Amino acid sequence: MDRLDHLQLNRATLDRQLLLRRATRPVRDAIEHLAGLQAQAPRAPYVGLWTRLAGFGHQDLEDLLTERIVVRAHLMRNTVHLVTAADFISFRPLFQPIMKRALAGNFGRNLGGVDLDDLRTAAATLLAERPLTRGQLAGQLSASWPGHDPASLAYAATHLLQLVQVPPRGLWGRSGQATWFLASAWLPDAGLTGGGPDGPAALDLDSVLDQLVVRYLSAYGPATVRDIQAWSGLSRLREVTERLGPRLRTFTGSGGAELLDLPDAPRPDADVPAPPRLVEGFWVADWTITRSRDRAVLEIRSFGPLGVAGQDAIAAEGSRLLEFAAPAAAHDVRFCTAS
């Protein structure tokens, strides 16, 4: 069994994540390759794609959202991710058990006496007509279940149905509350039927699980089974990796952990340079951008010494980030030590 030290593993993961160098691939292809981007904060995918792709602009992602080629929806870990419409259709049924547990754990006690099938049907009818916020949905559902907490009814509906969050939420220059729409209505040509949680009737969940694990390793590997489970929020994935056994290659990590990977996936040498937004390829600081009427300030909080060369390189990259995030404002990059 081959061994990978922590630097080799680091460079492999950065390369798969398109973080060793900016790629020249189309935005949709990058989102598909990454198996989605965390999008709980609506603007986060823009920065994530700018970091990874040469020449990326805000409009590149806005067009994909408004043309319904990519969608924002609750998927991995029951959090909002930006994924291609095709990946949403394939992968959403896998996460219904997570949705069910979240519903039972947070609002289940408020739904005694509510027939969830009836609630799902009523909510699907409403959400097929027009997008609604949870507040709007709660108000309409409460008319049929007047003795129950309206927020709990709306929360249940958004966990029982396949829904997407629709623009203007997720567009760079706009804001607004999260607004849900039935996925089969937003993607009418995708083969989705109704709004149920299970997706197309002929879906082979074992095959889809295999695909999800392979896609994860392509974008994040080499990795342990525990890594895959932490990313997805799914359990019992050892059964999947054992089923995939002949299609995978096994390594030993620096701590002795078993790492799984795709046989032909890239694994660069440990001494391949990492870009200045990562010091030697590792996370050494966090940052925030604050805006006033005419100025944008990037504050970088380091976890330790950066060195003169490292700080200069990070400052230059920070200036480029401000040009992307706030092109019309004056810019300032500041460093401090994280407390």
N, C-alpha and C positions, 0 to 999 in steps of 0.2 A: 504494500500500500504506500503510495507516494506521500511525502510530507510537504506541507506548505507552512512557511513561517508567517508571522503576522504582517510583515511588509509585502510578501507575495500575495497574501489574501487581500490586503488593503488595495494594492494596485489592480487586482482582478476585479474587485467590487467597484472601484472608481471607473474602470474601463467600461464595465457593463452599464453603469449608471450615466455614461456619457460625460463624466466629470474629469477625465484626464485631459481631454481636449474638446473644444466645441465641434460638434458634428455638423455636417452639411445636409443632413437628411430632412425630408419634409416634416412639418410639425405633426401631422396625423401619424406618420410612421413612428416618430419618437414616442408619442403617447402610447401607441400600441406596444412598442418594444418595452417600455417601462412598466407595462401592465397597469397603467394608471398613475396619477399623481395625487397626493393628499391635497384636498381642496376645501377643507373645513373653513379656512380663511379664504374668501373668494379670490383675492389677488395673488395668493401664494403660487398657483401654477404658472403665472406669468413670469415671476422671478425664477422659478424652477426651470422653465423652458429657456429663458434668456441665458441662464447659467450654462445650459447644455448645448444650445444651437447657435451657430454662426448666423448673424443677420436676422435674428428673431425680432419681430415687432408685435405690438399689442394687437393690431388688426388681424394678424395671422391666426390667433386663437379666437378672437371675437367672431371671425367669419365661420370657423368650425362650429362654434356654439350656436350661432343663429341659423346656420344651414343644417343643424341637427346631425352633424357627422360625429361630434363628441357630445357627451352629456355629463352632467353633475348629478351624482346620486349616492345614496348610502350603500356601501358595499363592504370592503374589508373593515373588520373590527366595528361594523355598524357606524362608520364615519363617512363623511362626504368625500368622494374621490372623483377625479376627472378621468373618464375612460372613453374609448371609442364606443359608438352605439353598438357595434357588433360585440364587443367584449361585455357590455352591460347585458345584452340579451343572453349571452352564453353563461355568464358567471353569476348573475343576480340570484337564481334559484339556490345556489350553493349556500347563500348567506341567510336564507329564511330561518333556519334554526337559531341563529344569533338574534335576529329580529324578534323571534318568538320569546326567547329568554329575556331580552331587554323589556319587552312589553309586560311579561309576567312579573318581572322583578320591580319595575318602576310604577306601573299603573294597574296591575292585575287586580289588586284589592278594591279598586274603584269601579270595576266592571262586572261585579256580581249581578247575575240576572240578565246580562246583555248577551244576546245570541250573536256571536262574532261573525257568523256567516251572513246574517242579516245586516250587520254593521258594514261588513266588507262590500256587500252588494249596494247598499245605499251610498256609501262613500265613493264607490267606483262610478256610479251614475253621476254624482256631482262633479267628480274630478275628470270625467270624460268631456264635460261641457266647457269648462274653463279652468285655468290655474287658480288655486286658492292658497292663501296662507293658512297656517294652523288655526289662527284666530278666526278667520272666515269660515273654515271648515267646521270648527267647534260650534259656531253660532248656528250653522245650518243643521248639523246633526242633533243638536240639543232639542230641536223641535220634535224629533221622533223618540228621543230618550230623555224626557224632561226631568226624570228623577236622578240623573247621573251627572257626574262632573263633566262639563263640556270639554275641558282640556284633555281629560283622559280619553274621551271618545275620539277626539282628533288624533291624539298620539297613537291610539290603537289603529286607526285607519291608515296612518302613514307607515305602520309596521306590518299591516296585513296585505297591502297592495304593492305592486311594482310601480314605483313612482320615480320621476325625475324632477330636479329643481330647474326651472326654466328661466331664461333671460327676462328682465335685465340683470337678475342676480348672476354674478360671475363675469359680467362685462367690465372691463378695466375702468372706464370713465364714469360708471354709474353704480348706484347702490340701491338697496331696498331689502325688504324682508324676504326670507326664503319662501318661495312660492312653488307649490307642488302641482304636477299634472300627471295624469295617468300615462304610463309609458306607452301603452298600445295606442293612445290617441296622439302623443307627441311623435311616435315613430310608426305611423300607420302602415308602412310597407315592410315592416320588419318581421312579420309573421307571429307577433304576439297576439294572444287571444284573451280577451277580457282583462281583468286586472289582478287575477289571482297570483299567489306567491310562487307558483311552481313553474311558470313559464310554459313553453311549448310541450304538448303532451308526450311527444316522442323523445324528449331529452334523456340522454343516458348520463346520469349524474356521475357515475364512475369515470366515464370517459372525459367528462368536463373537469372533474377533479384532477385527473392525470394531466390534462392540458394546463390547468392553473399552476400545478407544481412545476411543470416544465417551463412555463412562462416565467415563473418566479426565478428559477435558477438561471435562466437566460439573462435576466435583468439584475439579479442580486447575488448570484452564486460566486464561488462555492459557499455552501451554507449547511447548517445542521437542520434536522427535522424540527427542532425547537424554534429555530429562526423562522422557518416557513410558517409554523403555527402562530408565532407572535405577530408576524406581518399580516396574516389573513384573519386571525381570530378563530380559525377552525381547529378542531381537535382530531386525534386519531389519524394523523397524516402519515405515521409510520407504515400503516397498511398500504397507503398509496405509493410510498417510495419503495416498499418491498415489491409491489406489483410492477413498478417501473424498473426494477433492478437491472435487467440487461441493457436498458437504455441510459443508465447512469454510470458515472465514474466516481470512485471513492478516493478521498484523500484523508490524511491525518493532519489536524491543525496543531498549532504550536503547543496547546495545552492537552493534546491527546484526543480531542473530540473528533468524531467522525464527520467529515465534510462531504457533501454530495454535490455533484456537478454534471453538466452535460459534457460528453467526451470531447467535442470539438470546439467548446467555448474558449474565447481568448483568455489567457492568463499571462499578462505582461511580466517582464523581469521586475524584480523588486527595486531596481535603481532607476526605473523610468521616472522622469521628473513629473511632479504634480504641480498644477497651476497655483498662482499666488492666492487664490481664494481659499486654498487649503495649504497650511504650512506643513511641508513634507508629507502631504496627503492625509493629514489628520485634523480633526475639529479642535481648534484652539481658542475660539472666541465665539460670542454671539453678537447680534447687532439689531438695531432698530432704526427706522427712519421716522423722524418727526417733521411735520410741515407747519409752517406759518403761511401767511398770505403770499409772501414773495421769497421764501427761503426754505430749503430742505436740508436737514442735518442728518448725516449718517453717523451714529454713535456705535463704535466697535468696542466691546467689553472683552478684553483678553483674560484668559485663565492663568496666564503666566507670561514671562518675557517673550517678546516676539523677535528681538534683535532689530538692528537698524535696517538691514536689507529686507527682512520679512515685513516690517512695518511699512516701508516705502512701497513694496510690491502690493501689499494689501490696500494701501491708500489709493494707489493708482487704479486698482480694480474697483474700489469703492466709488471713486469718481465716475467710472464708467457706469456703475449701477445707478447712481443718481441721475446721470444723463438719460437712462432708460426710464427710471421711475418718476422723475420730476423734471422733464426737459425744460420747462418754462421758468423754473425757479433758480435763484442763486444757490450754490452748493457749498457745503462745509462737511469735511470728514474729521471726526474727533475720535481720539483713543482714550480709554480709561481702563482700569483694572476691575474685573468683576468682583463684587463683594462676596 
